[in-house]
Amino acid sequence: VANSAAPGARPLRVIGSYAIAGTVGLGVSALPGPTFPEAVLAGALTMLAMHLTGALHSPAIAVAMIAVLANFTPASAFQALPLVVLLAMGVVTLAWAAHKVLGDADYPARWW
């Protein structure tokens, strides 16, 4: 969230993109098959879902790919997804605090 004016830095887009990426990544990780092609598939599906929802924040694509490569079990996936969203909310909160302390930008310029 270094460029506070960028559309991808808007808080709800950041949080939404990580929720999408986590959901897609954990869903694709449940498929049988080779891991690397599934990770690429998860990245592509995440990008498509973020584009369709308008929640574009490209770093979140890595979360989907990592979820596949980490080979989560379904039980751990249910624990991991809320943690991913909670961490995204923490990053947005830290970005807001940093911009307030530094006084260099009015963050967030818009929420969505």
N, C-alpha and C positions, 0 to 999 in steps of 0.2 A: 504494500500500500504506500509505496514511496512517492508515486505521482497521484496526489489526492484528487486531481481534476479528471483523471482517466475514468471512463465508464466502468472498466473492470475493477476499479478500486472502491466502488460504491458498496457499503456494508452488506446490504441484502443480497447483492450479486456474489460477493465473496462467500458468504455463508451458504447461499443456495448452490453455488458451484461445487463446494466441498461436499454438500449433502448428496448432490447428483453423482459426483465422482465416487464417493464411498458406496453408494447404493449400486451403481453399475459395476464397479470393481468387485465388490463382494458377491454380486449376482453372477458375474462371469467366472469368478474363481470357483464356483460350484460346478461348472461344466467339466466333464471329463476331457482329457486330451492334453496335447503339449502346452506347456506353460507359456513360452515366449509368444507364440501366435495368439494365445488368449489375452495376453497383456496388451498386444497391439490392438486386438479387437476391443478390449475394454477402453483403451485410449480413444479409439475412433468413435465408439458409441457414446462416450462421455462428451466428446467434442460436439457430436450431433445433438445430444440432449441439451447441452448448454446453449447451443445456437438456437434450438427451437424454443427454449424457455426465456432466452434473453439474459441468462445468468452467465455471461462470458467472463471467465477468469482463468486464463490458460494454465497457470501453475497447478491448478486442481487436477489436471489430467494426469499428473504424476501419481496422485493418490490412487486413482483407479488402477494404474499399471502396477503400483507397488502392492496393492491389495491382492492382485492376481499372483504376483511373484512371491508374496509371502505365504501363499497357500493356506489361507485361513480355513478353519473348520466352520461349519454353520453355527456352532455354539459360540465360538469366539467372534464371529462376524456380528452377531447381535450386540455384543459388548463393544466392538470396535466402532461401529457406525455412530452411535451417540458421542463417543469420544472424539471422533473426527470433527463432528459439527461443533462440539463444545470448544475444541481447540481453535477452530476457525473463528468462533465468537470471541475467544480470547485474543486472537491476533487483531481483530477489528477494534477491540477495546484498547489494546496497547497502542495501536496506530492512532486512535482518537486522542489518547493521553499524550503521546509523543508530540503530536501536532499542536496540542494545546500548550504544552510546556515550551516547545521550541518557538511557537508563535509564527511559524513560517507558512501556514496554510489554514484555510477554513475547512477542516475535515469533519464530517463529510459534506461535500458540496450538495449532494443529493443522496437519498437513501437507496433508490432503485435506479 
